[in-house]
Amino acid sequence: MTLSEVRKAAREGLKCYNCNLYSWEQAPGLPSSLTRCSRCRTLHYCSKECQEEHWVKVHKDQCQLLSRQSQPFMLCSKELVGKIDFMNIDLTVHDTQWCSVCKKDAEEGLAKPGNPRYGCHVTFSMPDWEEGPRTIPWGSKDLEEDIRTKLPFDIYKLEDLKSGAEKILWLLQALLFKLKVTKYPMARSQDSLSLIELRKVLQIARVKTWLVYMTVPRETRKLEYESSTTVVNILGQANYENIMTSVKMKSGVRNEFGLWDIFKLLSEFLLNSDVVACELASLDQLGLDEFPAEYRSVVEAARATASLTTRDSVVATLTPHLKPFIRVVELLCGGLQQRCSNCKEEITIGAVYYSVDDQKLPSLPFVTIGIVRKFCCTSKLCGKKVIAERKQDFRILHSLIRAMRAKFVGSFCDACFMVGKESHRCSGQDCLQKDWAVVHRKICARSKEEVRKVKEGRRGRKEEGKHRIEGWVDCHNKAFGKKSVMDKVVEKM
């Protein structure tokens, strides 16, 4: 795309970020009706009330960092004095000449067998990303105006990243880099091209998560949910899963870490687990008695799996250095010694079953990854039954969560973004009181005239939930035919 095309697309995508945060209908007359932050000139709002609320909850911590700033002063050693022209160096840009990690890579030999370090993969992972003060192009109502800013947060170190989804992306990029520098043996020449395609997709996904951080409050479930949803959408549009499954490694060749195995395992979190796990977590304040009796055991098992907690433990284990694949599997299972979910035989887990491997069962006792976790021995009969049950449980759980979120759509708390059944916004009064004290008391009366922002009463919310459920049933019927799993779930509700 040309610069003018980028500006035009950005202008057409302008919206009030506060309305978007709370899923309010956007104000009429966009984009001409929008105003923007006068200091950083990046984020747009439909009203003063939206700007005030977003300022308190998100933007005030980032606005100054988004504003254009003069070059910062950098302390340097005596050896460098007189050797660096600081006037021509952007100190926020990664440069292999000054990067300490890059220097360590060269000294230690990153490609040496047994080296657990990921190395510095910035140049490899983000080749098309223009770093530094001219990093992010922002939309403007004026097509001739070119506004770009640097990022208001750190993105180089794994521990500095804001969401579990982006941490997985970082690790996947690091693993691709490690595959490259260690010259991991591919089965075919086109497999190397597929890895390049995967690298491009991961780069785009990471950049998209950064906009989430600039529009969604930190330390909320909403941040993780929006990040995961954004990543899944990007991976889906780019056909990431099919590209990954097309890659073939030379049979019988493995290194001590199992780089490609770890890559597939981490990808599975993003593709088939995180979004559903975030949606289930938003229902944590609902007791099991709120779910249809027939499906409570599935919900209970999924909650016990604690998929997001397991994912975060896996990320922590792989920080700051690589660990062997079997160690990651052990953490995933909560121990390698398990019982087959079908025949109850005691087994030692040695493999992982991925959802894309429908027709291929591992030869070793295995675990299924995702929000529905099951264990299986080497029996083909058990394998077929366990996989069939896992698939059915996942479809039920996926449909049930969507239906429950639709039913309680008017009861999502606007502070913690959790579903609350009993009270106005949340299951307790804490969120309501905190939100009132922080900002809501200043804007409540002024916002009442904007009907699109006002929540319905109990009856209205119930009707809205009913319409949402009908929409999901219709959507599933079109995709899967009449009497889909969603139909059965709704009947039980």
C-alpha positions, 0 to 999 in steps of 0.5 A: 500500500502507498502512504496515501492508501494507508492514510485513507484506510486509517481515516476510514477506521477512525472510531471512538476508542472509549465507545469501542471499549464498552461495546457501545454503538458508535456516534453518528457522523464518523469520522467528522464528528470525532475529536482527538487528544490535543497533546499526542493527537493519536486517539479519537473520541466522540465526546468530552465524557468519553475522553475523560473516562478513557484518560483516567483508565488508560490514556494518561499513562501513555499520552506523554510517551506518545507525544513527539519528544526530543532526543533523550540524553544517554550516558556512555562509557569514556571509550565511546565518547567522541566515537558516536554521533548522537545527533544521528542515532535514534536511541529507541531503535534496535542496532546490532552494533550496540545491542549487548544481547547481539554481542553475547550471541556472537561471543557464545555461539548461539548455534552451538548444540546445547545452548539454551539461549534464544538470542536477539531475534529483533532484526529477524522477527520484525524485518518490515517494522519501522522502529523508533519515533516513527513507528506507529502511523495514526489515522487523521481526518486530514488525509494530508496529515502524517502522524507517527509516534513511538511505542509507549511501552517496552517490546524487546524483553519477554518479561516486559510484554503486557499480555500472555498472548504476546508473550507466546508470539515472542516465544514463537518468533524466538523459536523460528530464529533458533531454528534458523541459526541452528540450521534445523533440518527441513524435509523439503525446500518449500518448508523454509519458505513456509517458516518465512510466511509464519514469521511474517504472520507473527510480526503482524500479530504482535504489532496489532496487539500493541494497539490493544494496549493503548486502548484497553485498561491494564490489569483487566481480563479485557486486555487478555481477551482482546489481545487473544482475539486480535491474535486469533483473527490475524492467524486465521486470516493468514491461514497460519494453521495450514501453513504450520501443519504443512511444514515437515522436518526430517524424520529421526532428527531431533535436538535436545530441546525439540524446537519444532515440537515446542513451536507447535505446542505454543501455537495450539494455545493461540489457535484453539485455547486462549480465546475460549479460556478467556470467555470462560473466565469472564463467567467465573462469578456464575456458579455451576447451578447457572449452567444446564445440569447436563453440561456442568461436569464439562464446565467444572472440568474446564475450570479445573484445567485452568488453561490460562494459568497453565499457559502462563506457567509454560511461558514462565518456564521458558523464560529466560532460556529454552527447556526440553520439550518433555519438561514443557509437557510435564508442566502441561499435564501437571506431572507425566504420571497420569491415568488414561481417561478411558480405560484408567490404565496408569501411563507415562505421558510422552507425546501431545495430540494436536487438534489438527491431527484428526487422523493421526494418533501418537504412538506414545501415551499422550495428552490433548492440549487445550481447554479440554484436557484428556490423557490416553494410553497407546490403545487405538480403541482408547485413542479414538474414544478419547479424541471423539469425547474431547471433540464433543466436549469442546464443541459443547463448551464452546457453544455453551460459553457463547450462549451464556455470554449472550444470555448475560450480555447486559450484565457485563461489569464495565469495570472488571469486564466480568459477568455479574448476575445479581446487581446493576453491573457486577456481582458485588458493589466493589466495582461500582463504588470504585468506578464511581470514585475514580471517574464515573461520578464526574461524567454520569449525569452528562452521559445520560442523554446519550441513549446508546450508552445507557444500559437497559433495565432487567427486562430489557437486558433479558430481551437483549440476551434472548436476541443474542442467543437467537443470533448465535443459533442462526449463525451456527445453523448456517455454518453446521446445518440444522440442529447444531450443538448450539441448538442442543445447548440452548434447549437445555438452557 
